[in-house]
Amino acid sequence: MTWIASTLTERRAQLGRFVLGTGIIGGVATQTGPGLGLSDSEGIDLIDRAVAEGFRVIDTADVYTGGNSERVVGVWNKAQPDSGMLIQSKTGFTSSGPDLSPERVARQLQHSVDTLGRVDLYFAHTVDPNTPWSESLPVFSSAVESGRIRAYGLSNVDRPALESALEAADRLGLVRPELIQNSYSLIVRGDDLSVLPIARAEGLAYTAYSPLANGILAGRYSRGEQPEKGSRASTGRRTDEFLGDPGLMKRVEAFDRLAAEQGVTPAGLALAWLANHPQVAAPVIGVSKESQWQGIHEALGLQWTPELSARLDELFPAA
Ligand SMILES: NC(=O)c1ccc[n+]([C@@H]2O[C@H](COP(=O)([O-])OP(=O)(O)OC[C@H]3O[C@@H](n4cnc5c(N)ncnc54)[C@H](OP(=O)(O)O)[C@@H]3O)[C@@H](O)[C@H]2O)c1
C-alpha cells in the first residue's frame, strides 16, 4: 500500500505541477546574512501566492537558511491549518557532514513537526556513508506506520544508494520510500540512465530540484553577466563549473535562442521541459521575485511537441 499516487497524471494532481522550494526564505540554501533571501513577510507572501497558483506541496529542510525556512513555513502553516497543502521537509545534512543516525533522524523529525506544525512528506536529505539504510530507514518507516507522516523519500541518491535503500527496506519488511528528490535539469541529466529507470521500475515518484540549474537556464548568465550577491547562482555549488565551461555556455546561448523562437523565456522553456517530462512528477522551484512567476505560467501554457523535445535532447543529450 502506497500513499503517493501510482500514475504520473495522478501524481501531478496530488503533488501539483510544481513544488514550492523555500530555500530562499531567510537566506539562500544554507547561507544567511544581510541581503540574502526573502524576509519573513516576503516568504509568507510567496507561500500565499503559491497556494493561489495551485501549488500543493511546500518544500523545506531543517538545514535551510539556518532554520529560517522551516520557521517561516511553520508560521504560515500554523495560521492556515485547513489549507490542505502538503508540508515536506528533510534531514541528514549537518555542518560536519551527513548524519542519518536513527537518534538524530528521530530528533530532527520531532523538531520539524514542532516547528512546521506537521510534516506530511519527509526525506533523507542525503546518503550517510556511516549509517546503513538498515538503521536509518526504520525511523522513516515507523513514522509512516504511526501516521506521523504520510510518506517518505530519498534525496541526492545515486543508483547504488537507491538500490541498497530499497533492498534494505524490503529485507526488513519496512514501508518503502515513495519519492525521490534529485538535482535534474536540462544541463544536469545524470539521472537519465541511472536513477530514473529504477524509479520507473519500482514505481517511485521523481521530483527534480534546481530545475534552472541555479538560474543558469534562466537566460541571466549566458551573456557574460556574473551572478550578483544574494542570487541563487552565487551560492550554487556548480555555478562556477557551469559558467567556466565555454562549450556548455554556447549550448545555453542556443537554448536561449530556441526559447525566443518559441515565444517564451529561457526559464519558461527549461521548466516546460520538466513539466512535460514523461517521468518527472514535479519540479521544485524557488521563485524569488514577482517577475519569475512568468516562467511557470509559460511552462504550463507552452504547446509541447515531440519535435521540441527532440531539439532539446540534441542540445542537451541524456547523460
Ligand atoms: N534536495 C536538495 O538537496 C535540494 C538542493 C537544492 C534545492 N532544493 C530545493 O529546490 C528548490 C529550488 O532549487 P534551486 O534554488 O536550486 O532551483 P533553481 O531552479 O536551480 O534556481 C532557482 C532560482 O532561479 C531563479 N529563478 C527562478 N525562476 C526564475 C525565472 N522565471 N527567471 C529567472 N530566474 C528565475 C531564482 O534565482 P534568484 O533568486 O537568483 O533570482 C531562483 O531562486 C529550493 O528552494 C529547495 O526547496 C533541494
The ligand as a MOL file (V3000), in Angstrom:
LIG
                    3D

  0  0  0     0  0            999 V3000
M  V30 BEGIN CTAB
M  V30 COUNTS 48 52 0 0 0
M  V30 BEGIN ATOM
M  V30 1 N 17.1910 18.2230 -2.0140 0
M  V30 2 C 18.1960 19.0570 -2.1380 0
M  V30 3 O 19.3610 18.7410 -1.8140 0
M  V30 4 C 17.9370 20.4230 -2.6950 0
M  V30 5 C 19.0200 21.1970 -3.1440 0
M  V30 6 C 18.7490 22.4530 -3.6770 0
M  V30 7 C 17.4430 22.9130 -3.7300 0
M  V30 8 N 16.4050 22.1530 -3.2620 0 CHG=1
M  V30 9 C 15.0060 22.6540 -3.2790 0
M  V30 10 O 14.6760 23.0650 -4.5640 0
M  V30 11 C 14.3200 24.4550 -4.5670 0
M  V30 12 C 14.7860 25.0630 -5.8680 0
M  V30 13 O 16.1910 24.8080 -6.0020 0
M  V30 14 P 17.1330 25.8630 -6.6490 0
M  V30 15 O 17.0010 27.1690 -5.9590 0
M  V30 16 O 18.4680 25.2420 -6.6990 0 CHG=-1
M  V30 17 O 16.4100 25.9190 -8.0890 0
M  V30 18 P 16.8340 26.5590 -9.4570 0
M  V30 19 O 15.6820 26.3940 -10.3550 0
M  V30 20 O 18.1030 25.9860 -9.9190 0
M  V30 21 O 17.0670 28.0670 -9.1510 0
M  V30 22 C 16.0150 28.8410 -8.6570 0
M  V30 23 C 16.4850 30.2460 -8.7970 0
M  V30 24 O 16.4210 30.6110 -10.1500 0
M  V30 25 C 15.9530 31.9290 -10.2450 0
M  V30 26 N 14.6670 31.8980 -10.9440 0
M  V30 27 C 13.5550 31.2280 -10.6510 0
M  V30 28 N 12.6010 31.4540 -11.5680 0
M  V30 29 C 13.1640 32.2700 -12.4650 0
M  V30 30 C 12.7030 32.8670 -13.6430 0
M  V30 31 N 11.4660 32.6510 -14.1040 0
M  V30 32 N 13.5280 33.6600 -14.3240 0
M  V30 33 C 14.7630 33.8920 -13.8700 0
M  V30 34 N 15.2780 33.3550 -12.7500 0
M  V30 35 C 14.4690 32.5390 -12.0700 0
M  V30 36 C 15.8410 32.4630 -8.8450 0
M  V30 37 O 17.1370 32.9500 -8.5330 0
M  V30 38 P 17.4300 34.3870 -7.9880 0
M  V30 39 O 17.0000 34.3620 -6.5600 0
M  V30 40 O 18.9040 34.4790 -8.1390 0
M  V30 41 O 16.6510 35.3470 -8.7950 0
M  V30 42 C 15.5890 31.2120 -8.0530 0
M  V30 43 O 15.9350 31.3050 -6.6920 0
M  V30 44 C 14.9580 25.0240 -3.2980 0
M  V30 45 O 14.2900 26.1920 -2.8440 0
M  V30 46 C 14.7970 23.8630 -2.3600 0
M  V30 47 O 13.4750 23.8440 -1.8270 0
M  V30 48 C 16.6410 20.9130 -2.7780 0
M  V30 END ATOM
M  V30 BEGIN BOND
M  V30 1 1 1 2
M  V30 2 2 2 3
M  V30 3 1 2 4
M  V30 4 1 4 5
M  V30 5 2 4 48
M  V30 6 2 5 6
M  V30 7 1 6 7
M  V30 8 2 7 8
M  V30 9 1 8 9
M  V30 10 1 8 48
M  V30 11 1 9 10
M  V30 12 1 9 46
M  V30 13 1 10 11
M  V30 14 1 11 12
M  V30 15 1 11 44
M  V30 16 1 12 13
M  V30 17 1 13 14
M  V30 18 2 14 15
M  V30 19 1 14 16
M  V30 20 1 14 17
M  V30 21 1 17 18
M  V30 22 2 18 19
M  V30 23 1 18 20
M  V30 24 1 18 21
M  V30 25 1 21 22
M  V30 26 1 22 23
M  V30 27 1 23 24
M  V30 28 1 23 42
M  V30 29 1 24 25
M  V30 30 1 25 26
M  V30 31 1 25 36
M  V30 32 1 26 27
M  V30 33 1 26 35
M  V30 34 2 27 28
M  V30 35 1 28 29
M  V30 36 1 29 30
M  V30 37 2 29 35
M  V30 38 1 30 31
M  V30 39 2 30 32
M  V30 40 1 32 33
M  V30 41 2 33 34
M  V30 42 1 34 35
M  V30 43 1 36 37
M  V30 44 1 36 42
M  V30 45 1 37 38
M  V30 46 2 38 39
M  V30 47 1 38 40
M  V30 48 1 38 41
M  V30 49 1 42 43
M  V30 50 1 44 45
M  V30 51 1 44 46
M  V30 52 1 46 47
M  V30 END BOND
M  V30 END CTAB
M  END
